[in-house]
């Protein structure tokens, strides 16, 4: 891990992912999490203020980046429920099968190298009636925007710590064995279209 990835990248990602349009997206999805929750790509803990504390018993906060974990620890201290940080990759989770009620992932599938493997591990950790809640950016349905996404993506991956602009989020979720129950999409306001096409809501194991 180089100095940029350890010190500058966490600050850049935290700032970018705390802008107003993204915060509004978090407000739509995070409060629906309940029971024992596994959050993939906890980052700096930006979702913590949006959880409904009356519905969450425990949160497993999975985050492999030391720089992000360092930023998250202060937020975790003031959480109104038990939070356990897991400093491991989603592809190699230590949680046992059928151990969580909800899996939450927001703005992380773009950077996880093995996104399908990570989601497969999450599916195994879910209880039979558990849900995957997601809010992600990815491949635009508009061909003109797609061309720009693919042109910019090689440089953006370097700047954004491996962030892909053109991942087909619903396809990834389906490939991991989930059935999408509800899917909402839109371009985020005040965001460039090549980085602002969002997918969100919920899926269950197929």
VMD Tcl script that draws the C-alpha trace (Angstrom):
set ca {
  {0.00 0.00 0.00}
  {1.56 3.33 -1.09}
  {1.33 6.69 0.72}
  {-1.51 7.91 -1.52}
  {-3.65 4.85 -0.75}
  {-2.89 5.03 2.98}
  {-3.28 8.76 3.67}
  {-4.70 10.78 0.75}
  {-7.17 8.32 -0.76}
  {-9.25 7.88 2.45}
  {-9.63 11.66 2.71}
  {-10.59 11.98 -0.96}
  {-13.14 9.14 -0.86}
  {-14.67 10.32 2.43}
  {-15.12 13.83 1.07}
  {-16.58 12.66 -2.25}
  {-18.96 10.21 -0.57}
  {-20.28 12.73 1.94}
  {-21.64 15.24 -0.57}
  {-25.30 16.21 -0.27}
  {-26.75 14.07 -3.13}
  {-25.06 10.93 -1.80}
  {-26.13 11.69 1.76}
  {-29.73 11.90 0.54}
  {-29.33 8.49 -1.08}
  {-28.04 7.04 2.19}
  {-31.10 8.45 3.96}
  {-33.34 6.49 1.59}
  {-31.81 3.07 2.21}
  {-29.83 2.79 5.47}
  {-32.79 3.21 7.89}
  {-34.34 0.03 6.48}
  {-31.52 -2.12 7.91}
  {-32.59 -4.21 10.90}
  {-31.47 -6.87 13.34}
  {-27.85 -7.98 13.03}
  {-26.38 -6.03 10.13}
  {-23.32 -6.63 7.98}
  {-22.09 -3.54 6.15}
  {-19.71 -4.21 3.28}
  {-17.20 -1.42 2.75}
  {-17.84 0.48 5.99}
  {-15.30 3.13 5.00}
  {-15.17 6.06 7.39}
  {-18.55 5.14 8.85}
  {-20.62 7.63 6.86}
  {-23.73 5.44 7.12}
  {-23.74 5.34 10.92}
  {-25.90 8.46 11.47}
  {-28.58 7.04 9.17}
  {-29.23 3.71 10.92}
  {-32.43 3.40 12.93}
  {-30.99 2.55 16.36}
  {-34.32 1.09 17.47}
  {-34.08 -1.58 14.74}
  {-30.39 -2.55 14.84}
  {-29.01 -4.99 17.45}
  {-25.45 -5.18 16.17}
  {-23.42 -3.98 13.22}
  {-20.52 -5.87 11.69}
  {-18.57 -3.14 9.91}
  {-16.35 -4.74 7.28}
  {-13.51 -2.53 6.09}
  {-10.05 -3.76 5.00}
  {-8.43 -0.34 4.48}
  {-6.34 0.76 7.49}
  {-6.74 4.41 6.51}
  {-10.52 4.11 6.45}
  {-10.64 2.15 9.72}
  {-8.63 4.88 11.40}
  {-11.19 7.46 10.27}
  {-14.11 5.28 11.36}
  {-13.06 4.57 14.94}
  {-14.21 7.90 16.42}
  {-17.64 7.53 14.80}
  {-17.94 3.97 16.10}
  {-17.29 5.09 19.69}
  {-20.47 7.17 19.69}
  {-22.69 4.61 17.93}
  {-25.95 3.83 19.79}
  {-25.54 0.09 19.21}
  {-22.72 -2.45 19.24}
  {-20.35 -2.10 16.29}
  {-17.61 -4.63 15.54}
  {-15.10 -3.63 12.87}
  {-13.92 -6.52 10.69}
  {-10.60 -5.63 9.05}
  {-10.90 -8.22 6.32}
  {-12.00 -8.42 2.71}
  {-15.58 -9.17 1.76}
  {-14.38 -12.00 -0.46}
  {-12.89 -13.75 2.61}
  {-15.32 -12.98 5.42}
  {-15.04 -14.76 8.75}
  {-18.75 -14.57 9.58}
  {-20.52 -17.90 9.72}
  {-23.49 -18.87 7.51}
  {-26.92 -17.45 8.33}
  {-25.52 -15.06 10.94}
  {-26.98 -11.69 9.87}
  {-30.44 -10.32 9.12}
  {-29.41 -7.54 6.75}
  {-26.49 -6.91 4.43}
  {-25.93 -3.27 3.51}
  {-23.59 -2.02 0.80}
  {-23.39 1.60 -0.33}
  {-20.89 3.00 -2.84}
  {-18.50 0.07 -2.33}
  {-19.24 -2.48 -5.08}
  {-17.47 -0.15 -7.49}
  {-14.13 -0.77 -5.75}
  {-14.30 -4.35 -4.41}
  {-12.02 -6.36 -6.75}
  {-14.13 -9.53 -6.60}
  {-17.56 -7.96 -6.32}
  {-19.49 -11.14 -7.17}
  {-17.42 -13.22 -4.72}
  {-18.00 -10.60 -2.03}
  {-21.75 -10.68 -2.61}
  {-21.76 -14.48 -2.61}
  {-20.06 -14.44 0.80}
  {-22.64 -11.93 2.00}
  {-25.47 -14.12 0.73}
  {-24.10 -17.07 2.69}
  {-23.97 -14.91 5.83}
  {-27.62 -13.88 5.43}
  {-30.39 -15.67 7.27}
  {-33.00 -17.31 4.98}
  {-35.36 -14.32 5.08}
  {-32.63 -11.69 5.19}
  {-32.28 -8.83 2.73}
  {-29.50 -7.17 0.80}
  {-29.92 -3.38 0.81}
  {-27.81 -1.56 -1.74}
  {-27.14 1.88 -3.14}
  {-24.44 2.07 -5.79}
  {-23.32 4.02 -8.83}
  {-22.53 2.27 -12.07}
  {-23.23 1.68 -15.74}
  {-25.51 4.25 -17.33}
  {-28.30 3.05 -19.67}
  {-27.38 5.83 -22.11}
  {-24.82 4.86 -24.74}
  {-23.31 8.32 -24.93}
  {-22.70 8.36 -21.17}
  {-21.37 4.79 -21.32}
  {-18.73 5.88 -23.83}
  {-17.56 8.60 -21.46}
  {-17.58 6.18 -18.52}
  {-15.29 3.80 -20.36}
  {-12.97 6.58 -21.54}
  {-12.58 8.05 -18.05}
  {-12.57 4.79 -16.10}
  {-8.86 3.85 -16.48}
  {-7.74 7.18 -14.98}
  {-10.59 7.25 -12.45}
  {-9.62 3.81 -11.11}
  {-6.17 5.17 -10.25}
  {-7.49 8.33 -8.61}
  {-10.42 6.63 -6.88}
  {-8.69 3.60 -5.44}
  {-9.97 1.11 -7.99}
  {-13.42 2.66 -8.44}
  {-15.13 1.38 -11.60}
  {-17.55 3.69 -13.37}
  {-19.15 1.10 -15.65}
  {-20.07 -1.83 -13.44}
  {-23.54 -3.25 -14.10}
  {-24.73 -3.37 -10.50}
  {-27.99 -5.33 -11.02}
  {-26.08 -7.92 -13.07}
  {-23.46 -8.33 -10.33}
  {-26.15 -8.80 -7.70}
  {-27.98 -11.38 -9.81}
  {-24.72 -13.22 -10.59}
  {-24.13 -13.62 -6.84}
  {-27.42 -15.48 -6.40}
  {-29.74 -12.66 -5.37}
  {-33.19 -11.81 -6.71}
  {-33.80 -8.07 -6.88}
  {-37.16 -7.27 -5.30}
  {-37.15 -3.55 -5.96}
  {-34.89 -1.42 -8.12}
  {-34.89 2.36 -8.37}
  {-32.51 4.28 -10.62}
  {-31.63 7.87 -11.46}
  {-28.83 10.29 -12.17}
  {-27.83 12.11 -9.01}
  {-28.43 15.86 -9.20}
  {-25.36 18.09 -9.29}
  {-23.17 15.14 -10.28}
  {-21.49 14.40 -13.63}
  {-23.52 11.80 -15.48}
  {-20.50 9.55 -15.98}
  {-20.20 9.15 -12.19}
  {-23.75 9.76 -11.06}
  {-26.03 6.98 -12.29}
  {-27.42 5.27 -9.17}
  {-29.12 1.93 -8.45}
  {-30.75 1.22 -5.12}
  {-33.14 -0.64 -2.89}
  {-33.33 -4.36 -2.04}
  {-32.74 -8.01 -2.98}
  {-33.09 -11.44 -1.39}
  {-31.31 -14.72 -1.97}
  {-32.74 -16.40 -5.05}
}
mol new
graphics top color blue
foreach p $ca { graphics top sphere $p radius 0.5 }
foreach p [lrange $ca 0 end-1] q [lrange $ca 1 end] { graphics top cylinder $p $q radius 0.2 }
display resetview
